[in-house]
Amino acid sequence: MSLLAIFSLFFIFFFNLSLATNTIYNVQNFGAKSNGKIDSTKAFLSAWGAACASTSASTIYVPRGNYLIRNIYFNGQTCKSNAITIRIDGTLLAPYDYNVIGNEGSWIKFEKVNGVSIYGGIFDGQGDSLWACKNSNKNCPKGTTALAFYNSNNIVMNGVTVQNSQMFHILVDGCHNAMIQGVKVLSPGNSPNTDGIHVQSSSGVSIMNSNIGTGDDCISIGPGNSNLWIEGIACGPGHGISIGSLGWESQEQGVQNVTVKMVTFTNTENGVRVKTWARPSNSFVRNVLFQHIVMTNVQNPIIIDQNYCPNHEICPNQGSGVKISDVKYEDIHGTSATEIAVKLDCSKTNPCSGITLEDVNLSYKNGRAEASCVNAGGRASGFEELSRCL
């Protein structure tokens, strides 16, 4: 028997073995309706309960169709399985009436789960009516995050689309080892507070090969994050990729070991941004790399803003205590929508240090863009204006 034949037999054997040990739970068998009108929340929870109780790998399957889901909570604390796959061929719909879930915090929430993987599917928050309410300055609910993971480990999201969320689209909070890959986040540029992916208090998070368009940050990085890898992102519309805002609390965890590379920003408010409150704090930002980035008509391609103080009411005349150090910008090209393409506005009480810019080439109206820096120390090559102020 040839080696190819032996290999084929082994492959068939182990493939069939994996099928035999992977139980599939179809949500329709638990009563879910695919017409988008009948509430299927209980059916999804029942399918989760069955998969959670399994002692072997299991799959929750969502067939084609539209499934109306109210706010739903998947608790993994008592799960016996640490390998639950959720494979979605359909669309999950939030209630169109924003009052139904508008004050719930999260629409679809996972907490204390381990080894959950979500493949495919569309999560539609149907948030346009709430955005209209907010944009008209009416008394509206705060809104919910569409898809949230709290205090969870070994998470995978692949090929998922999250759109029209009332607020944040994807939230990763207190998690370790999460891979977000090939996702689409879709909301119009005028949708308020609709961050694409927000990560905080987490480590080992990778966000790769994804398209994000929102009315707020494409990706926002909050306090307490370490070892983040962001690569292959198309951002726009939106407010760019932001570290912060940090330093709201006087005692606050910092952000370290972040890589952002191979990103395109198109018609965004910012490109790569670090933002901190202008108030005392022991927080920090260190060891950050922004690399191989293309800007197209971006208002603030490179910005450090340590004087963030909306309306100058909460922190007048104060300096940010957040220490920013060892931040490198490398191979950043493209066009700025404003004359000042690089703005480093660092803290007057705790200046930036170790800022490095290499091969940064940004233009404005067919000419060289300008740069501005205050309280920033470091070095720059290839950008004369920055070389004079760093």
Salt bridges, closest charged atoms under 4 A:
GLU111 OE1 - LYS109 NZ 3.77
ASP216 OD1 - HIS239 ND1 3.65
ASP217 OD1 - ARG273 NH2 3.00
GLU269 OE1 - HIS239 NE2 3.59
GLU330 OE2 - LYS328 NZ 3.10
ASP331 OD2 - HIS292 ND1 2.69
ASP331 OD1 - HIS333 ND1 2.86
GLU358 OE1 - LYS328 NZ 3.96
GLU358 OE2 - ARG379 NH2 3.04
ASP359 OD1 - HIS333 NE2 3.30
GLU384 OE2 - ARG388 NH1 3.23
